[in-house]
Amino acid sequence: MDFLNQLLQLDHAAVEGFAQVRTTSATAFFAFASAWWIKGPLFVALAFLRDLKNRAVLLPTAIAVAVSLVLADLASSGLKEAVDRPRPPRADPGFDAAAAVPPSPSFPSGHATTTFACAVAIAILVPKLRWPALAVAGTVGVARVYLGVHYGLDVLAGAVLGSLVGLSIALVVRRAMRLRHPEPVPA
């Protein structure tokens, strides 16, 4: 229990530390990075365009990313209600967030969960987009703590949960694509 209390104190200190170094330009950047359309729809559109470029009939990448987004959102929402951790400004009324504070609980971060689910699905299915997709997801995670609407543990839990969802869906889709188009057996 002592370890958990220390971890939670560190979590509070990190949010407050970010609040101390906020600048107008960084806040604008992180607010943009935290926009709703970046946490999933951008990745789905990217996957759709990639499938069109490859003339994929069933749009496997777009479907994998969209399913990852939906399942990650459902998982995150369920955990939020079960854990019911208050967001930083609600836990400490003297703390000011740099963005609108959503009404939902804090743990896990839905933005981190959905963004990492989409990014990991893309990273597996489109390896040359791996690092840009993961960089966007990481930026979204940092943005949520910087803006003061999540704790670091919320983002970390969301990143792990989302990564597991994205990994699972991408592996299922990749296996289905291999079954549909098996590689020729060498003679």
C-alpha positions in Angstrom: 0.0 0.0 0.0 2.9 2.3 0.7 4.3 1.8 -2.8 0.9 2.6 -4.3 0.7 5.8 -2.3 4.2 6.8 -3.4 3.2 6.1 -7.0 0.1 8.2 -6.7 2.0 11.0 -5.2 4.5 10.9 -8.0 1.6 10.9 -10.5 0.2 14.1 -8.9 3.7 15.7 -8.8 4.2 15.0 -12.6 0.9 16.7 -13.5 1.7 19.7 -11.3 5.2 19.8 -12.8 3.8 20.0 -16.3 1.5 22.8 -15.2 4.5 24.8 -13.9 6.3 24.8 -17.3 3.3 25.5 -19.6 3.8 28.0 -22.4 1.2 29.4 -24.7 2.8 27.8 -27.8 3.3 24.4 -26.2 -0.3 24.5 -24.8 -1.6 25.3 -28.3 0.5 22.5 -29.8 -0.7 19.9 -27.2 -4.3 21.1 -27.5 -4.1 20.5 -31.2 -2.4 17.1 -30.7 -5.2 16.1 -28.3 -8.0 17.0 -30.7 -10.7 14.2 -31.0 -10.0 13.7 -34.7 -6.4 12.8 -34.1 -7.1 10.0 -31.6 -8.7 7.7 -34.2 -10.3 9.1 -37.2 -7.0 10.4 -38.6 -5.5 6.8 -38.3 -8.6 5.3 -39.9 -8.4 7.7 -42.8 -4.6 7.0 -43.2 -5.3 3.3 -43.2 -8.1 3.7 -45.8 -5.8 5.7 -48.1 -3.1 3.1 -47.7 -5.6 0.3 -48.7 -6.8 2.4 -51.7 -3.2 2.9 -52.8 -2.6 -0.8 -52.6 -5.9 -1.5 -54.3 -7.0 -3.7 -51.4 -10.5 -5.0 -52.1 -11.6 -5.6 -48.5 -9.7 -2.6 -47.0 -7.9 -4.8 -44.3 -5.9 -2.0 -42.8 -8.8 0.4 -42.5 -11.0 -2.3 -41.0 -8.3 -3.3 -38.5 -7.7 0.3 -37.4 -11.4 1.0 -37.2 -12.1 -2.1 -35.1 -9.1 -1.3 -32.9 -10.5 2.1 -32.3 -14.0 0.9 -31.4 -12.8 -1.9 -29.2 -10.2 0.3 -27.4 -12.9 2.9 -26.8 -15.2 0.3 -25.3 -12.5 -1.2 -23.1 -11.4 2.2 -21.9 -14.9 3.3 -21.1 -15.6 0.2 -19.2 -12.5 0.5 -17.1 -13.1 4.2 -16.5 -16.5 3.4 -14.9 -15.1 0.5 -12.9 -12.1 2.5 -11.5 -13.8 5.9 -11.3 -10.6 7.9 -10.7 -11.2 11.6 -10.6 -9.3 13.8 -13.1 -6.6 16.1 -11.7 -8.8 19.2 -11.5 -11.5 17.3 -9.8 -9.1 15.6 -7.3 -7.5 19.0 -6.5 -10.0 21.9 -7.1 -7.0 24.3 -6.8 -5.4 22.7 -9.9 -6.2 24.4 -13.3 -6.2 22.3 -16.4 -5.1 23.9 -19.7 -8.0 22.4 -21.6 -11.7 21.5 -21.1 -12.0 18.8 -18.6 -14.1 15.9 -19.8 -16.9 14.7 -17.5 -15.7 11.0 -17.6 -13.4 9.5 -15.0 -9.6 9.7 -15.6 -8.3 6.1 -15.6 -7.4 4.9 -18.2 -6.9 7.7 -20.7 -9.3 7.1 -23.5 -7.2 9.2 -25.8 -4.1 7.1 -25.1 -6.1 3.9 -25.3 -7.6 4.6 -28.7 -4.6 6.3 -30.2 -2.2 3.5 -29.2 -4.7 0.9 -30.5 -4.8 2.6 -33.9 -1.0 3.3 -34.0 0.0 -0.3 -33.1 -2.4 -1.7 -35.6 -0.8 0.5 -38.3 2.7 -0.3 -37.0 2.1 -4.0 -37.5 0.2 -3.8 -40.8 2.2 -0.9 -42.4 5.7 -1.2 -41.0 7.0 1.9 -42.8 4.5 4.0 -40.9 5.4 2.4 -37.6 7.5 5.2 -36.1 5.3 8.2 -37.3 2.2 6.4 -36.0 3.8 5.6 -32.6 5.2 9.2 -32.4 1.7 10.6 -32.8 0.3 8.3 -30.2 3.1 9.2 -27.8 2.5 12.9 -28.4 -1.2 12.5 -27.7 -0.3 10.7 -24.4 2.1 13.5 -23.3 -0.5 16.1 -24.3 -3.1 14.6 -21.9 -0.8 15.0 -18.9 0.6 18.4 -20.1 -2.9 19.8 -20.4 -3.8 18.5 -16.9 -6.7 16.3 -17.8 -5.0 13.0 -17.0 -2.3 11.6 -14.7 0.7 9.8 -16.2 -0.6 6.5 -14.9 -3.8 7.0 -16.8 -1.9 7.5 -20.0 0.5 4.6 -19.3 -2.5 2.3 -18.6 -4.2 3.5 -21.8 -1.1 3.0 -23.9 -0.7 -0.6 -22.7 -4.4 -1.4 -23.1 -4.6 0.2 -26.5 -1.4 -1.5 -27.6 -2.8 -4.9 -26.6 -6.0 -4.2 -28.5 -4.2 -2.9 -31.6 -1.8 -5.8 -31.6 -4.5 -8.4 -31.2 -6.6 -7.0 -34.1 -3.7 -6.5 -36.4 -2.4 -10.0 -35.9 -5.9 -11.4 -36.6 -6.2 -9.3 -39.8 -2.7 -10.2 -40.9 -3.4 -13.9 -40.4 -6.7 -13.6 -42.3 -4.8 -11.8 -45.2 -2.3 -14.7 -45.3 -5.0 -17.3 -45.4 -6.7 -15.4 -48.2 -3.4 -15.0 -50.1 -1.1 -17.8 -49.1 2.5 -17.6 -50.1 3.6 -20.1 -52.7 5.4 -23.2 -51.4 9.0 -23.3 -52.8 9.5 -26.3 -55.1 
